[in-house]
Structure formats: structure tokens, C-alpha cells
Amino acid sequence: MTASFTFNGFKYWIVIVGFQLFNYSINAQDSSTKPTYQFVEIDGYKYHVRIGGQEHLEHGIPVVVLEAGFGNWNWGTIFDDIAKTAPVIAYERSGIGQSEWNEMEYTTLNVVHILRKILQKLELPPPYILAGHSWGGVLIRTYAGHFPDEIKALVYIDSTDFTTPRDHAILVEMGVDTTGIAAFAKKYKENDIKKAQSFPPGYREEWIYISELFFDFQGDDIGFGSTPKIPIAVFVGTKTPEPELIPTVTSENPLEKAIYSIEYHEAGQKERIQACTEWISESPEGYLIVSPKAGHYFHLDEPQLVVEMIKRLIE
């Protein structure tokens, strides 16, 4: 199902995916060069980079930058598919995978500065189409807020929600007593941070930063900068997790049982879709694509949808 609405004089599209894909394509030839892996040295540290489709630069086609979620740059087939029609780059952040740990304080803006230097070192010119999965969505929004003139469009792939306060309204609506929620969240966060101490440095610092930032998030300004007035596409996977992927709760605490229930998950999905609808209303051209066949790794479950949308934004 496809629906559109008008807000502040602009038109937006919401696509609920069934069995139809976008009836959209652009003329493209297969890339004549295979994607390659290399290391790029920035400020004395080496970063692991994958790059493809460089031959499209001479035609003025925007560079597509893929920003991974926490600790994982598995882009499946979409990297090679994008490289057939556009220059594309993915990389491993500092201290993750094969990239060296730069010992820099972990902040979203520091991550953006490193990415920007990598793009400049490789002579990949703006404007860019930034595509971020999960935590990568927070990072691309930070880039766009601080360097809006360098961005052509943003693509959020089942992004971390960086706007909805953790006010536990869902639990209240479920009729759950939330008296102990603060203590529960504090204990969970402390365990999360303790677990991270055994991680390699890049994973550890990123995990701790995310935990500290979002456990008690109240929708504050977290340093995004300005709101860029550019096209955005938001992908949301609503596939219900397999039963074996849902944590087994042995506690009889009603609060804990509720948080790990399917009902809580489904209510959270509805809240997320509402938040994403508000995101696209801030854009002069917005797309919200919701698929019940995709989970959190939307680009692996529905790669063609992501590739076709990126092609659409390239023009």
C-alpha cells in the first residue's frame, strides 16, 4: 500500500510493503571495476575501507556512504548493487574490525570528523547520500546537522530512534506498574557497561557511549546541529522476532515480564513508526517504507527496496 500526504506545502510518501516493489529504475551499466578493500591513514591511524563504483565519479553521480550499526559492517548484496550505478564506500570505525584504535574520545561528532577526513583523503567529493543502519542513523544525522551543504540525502535503515523520550508511556498504557523502572534501567545499564569492559576498544567505547546516552534519554538535543532540509528515506522493519530470539524471563517481576513481551515489542514498533513519520515531515521530500518481511537488518532482508530507493535519491 502506498499513501501520500501534504504538510507545509510538501508531499510525502508512506509505503507499506506487501508484494510490490517500487516501479522505479534508472539506466545503469554494471560497474567495470570490482569493489576493493584498502586501508586509509588518517592522523597516523589506519582505517579499513571498502570502495566501489569509482568510475561513476566522472559522470557526477553522488557518492553513497554506508555507515554501519554497532560493530557490524555487513551490507550483504547492497554494496555491490549500488556500485553498479554510483560510487559507494563503507568503512570500519576506529577500533572496530580491522581499523586501528585512535584512542580518541568517543563522540558522534568525532566519528563524523574521521569519516569526513577519509572521504577527503580518497578524493570522494560531496554532496553525499548517507545511508545509516541502526546506530549508523544517529551518526549520519550528526554529519548532516554539522555539514548540511555536503549532503544530498539521508537514508535511515531501521535506525536507532534519536527523538522519542524514554518516558515509558507504553508500559503505562499496558497497565504495568512502573514504580521500579528507574532501578531496573539503572541495573540494566550498569550490567551493559560492565559487559563492555571485555570488548575490544572501539566496540567498548561505542557500546558505553550508546548505553550512557540512551538509557535515560529524554529527547534532548544531543549535538545534532541544524535540521537539514534535504530528502530523507526511512526504512522500518516490523517483522515479529522468532520466539527463540525473545529473552526468556524467569523473574516473576511484572515489570520485567512486560518489557520482554511481544506486546511491548509491538507497541514499541507503532511508536517508532509514528516517530519516523514525524522525521519525514521535516523534509522537503520524505519516504517511509515499512515492511513486515524485514527485521532490524532491513538491508539484508529487503535489499532490493533499499537499493531502489538509493537509486531514486541519486537523480
C-alpha positions, 0 to 999 in steps of 0.5 A: 500500500502506498499513501501520500500526504501534504504538510507545509506545502510538501508531499510525502510518501508512506509505503507499506510493503506487501508484494510490490516493489517500487516501479522505479529504475534508472539506466545503469551499466554494471560497474567495470571495476570490482569493489576493493578493500584498502586501508586509509591513514588518517592522523597516523591511524589506519582505517579499513575501507571498502570502495566501489563504483569509482568510475561513476565519479566522472559522470557526477553521480553522488557518492553513497556512504554506508555507515554501519550499526554497532560493530557490524559492517555487513551490507550483504548484496547492497554494496555491490548493487549500488556500485553498479550505478554510483560510487559507494564506500563503507568503512570500519570505525576506529577500533572496530574490525580491522581499523586501528584504535585512535584512542580518541574520545568517543563522540558522534561528532568525532566519528563524523570528523574521521569519516569526513577526513577519509572521504577527503583523503580518497578524493570522494567529493560531496554532496553525499547520500548517507545511508545509516543502519541502526546506530549508523542513523544517529551518526549520519544525522550528526554529519548532516546537522554539522555539514548540511551543504555536503549532503544530498540525502539521508537514508535511515535503515531501521535506525536507532530512534534519536527523538522519542523520550524514554518516558515509558508511556507504553508500559503505562498504557499496558497497565504495568506498574512502573514504580521500579523502572528507574532501578531496573534501567539503572541495573540494566545499564550498569550490567551493559557497561560492565559487559563492555569492559571485555570488548575490544576498544572501539566496540567498548567505547561505542557500546558505553557511549550508546548505553550512557546516552540512551538509557535515560534519554529524554529527547534532548538535543544531543549535538545534532546541529541544524535540521537539514532540509534535504530528502530523507528515506526511512526504512522500518522493519516490523517483522515479529522476532522468532520466539527463540530470539525473545529473552526468556524471563524467569523473574516473576517481576511484572515489570520485567515480564512486560518489557520482554513481551511481544506486546511491548515489542509491538507497541514499541514498533507503532511508536517508532513508526509514528516517530519516523513519520514525524522525521519525514515531515521535516523534509522537503521530500520524505519516504517511509517504507515499512515492511513486515518481511524485514527485521532490524537488518532491513538491508539484508532482508529487503535489499532490493527496496533499499537499493531502489530507493538509493537509486531514486535519491541519486537523480 
